[in-house]
Amino acid sequence: MDAKPVPATKVHVPEEDIPALTSAIGEILRSGQLTLGKHTVQFESEYGSYLGVRHAVAVNSGTSALEIILRGLHLVGEDVVVPTNTFAATAFAVHHSGNRVVLADVGEELCLSLAALEASVTRRTRAIVLVHIGGLVARDTARIVEFCRDRDIVLLEDAAHAHGSTFEGRYAGTFGLAASFSFYPTKVMTSGEGGMVVTEDASLADTARILRDQGKAGFTTNLHVEMGYNWRLSEIHAAIGVAQLRRLASFIERRRHVAGAYDRELRDVTCLRPLVPSSGVHSNYYKYIAFLADGIDRAELKSRLRKQSMVSLAGEVYDVPLHRQPVFEKAGIGSGRTFEVADDLCGRHVCLPMSAVMDDSDVHRVAEALRQV
């Protein structure tokens, strides 16, 4: 067996993009405008065009993007439903915007389900954050959109994992009033650090631009009209984001090829069952998720794969749901309620190695290692 390690993932900046990026960075440094310049405008324009939305506002992280949306809607002291299976930053954004986190269980695909939502909504609920996990657009998205419309509840999306993922031909991030995206290095596309607010609402987009720049009425003025923060994205990060966005379609195509290879290779691997996207869902395969058979110790499996075969599994999405995170337990968030589906699924899934530079031989290595272990 080839002794080359198979990493959990790999940040991919194509070699042929580096000369152009180096030139762009040099131009930025020589210009003296290191933030909120033409590269940021270009990144926003191209990302909005890619999704088919009118407004895209670049910021320094996906977490900031979600908090900006909540602040921009002037939601304060309201109940906001968040699935318990998400990264802590989703709930942090709700809390730091001055609102109350209400946790909901999830469905069998690890995303928020309509049934779980119905069990968590009360007459005090003003907004819902629909999180698309691992590149999967929640299969109940259309029903959740209708549910929120009927009850005058604001639907927001955390699409940090879902660049280019679609449901029935429509992109993740275009179902709610607004959505947040992340460009952290491990994502399907990256800007190094960064995030994006996307929306059709012109007023919300204008407020987002104000909030990201210390609440100033404009970049060249010191007239502060909102309680903002330094949530700006640098020009260098924006230039990287533009280059990565132009590669996004090819990145996703490769990841889908790798996923297809996994589907074939794992048919006779009885220790796990791949999570198959629901009908109409086309994942970007940020993660290739599989559920372990009963009795398999996840930590031991990961350790043996790494030590015996040099195969590293990716981080779960997520291994510890929010209602079991110490910071939320201490705050009493989710107390007195059960989250049976999340407890079950978070405890017994794994994410196989995935990147836009994997090939079929890597997939075969992973499958062989799983068979041996």
Secondary structure, 3 states (H helix, E strand, C coil): CCCCCECCCCCCCCHHHHHHHHHHHHHHHHHCCCECCHHHHHHHHHHHHHHCCCEEEEECCHHHHHHHHHHHCCCCCCEEEEECCCCHHHHHHHHHCCCEEEEECCCCCCCCCHHHHHHHCCCCEEEEEEECHHHCCCCCHHHHHHHHHHHCCEEEEECCCCCCCEECCEECCCCCCEEEEECCCCCCCCCCCCEEEEECCHHHHHHHHHHHECCECCCCCCCECCCCCECCCEHHHHHHHHHHHCCHHHHHHHHHHHHHHHHHHCCCCCCEEECCCCCCEECCCCCEEEEECCCCCHHHHHHHHHHHHCECCECCCCCCCHHHCHHHHHCCCCCCCCCHHHHHHHHCEEEECCCCCCCHHHHHHHHHHHHHC
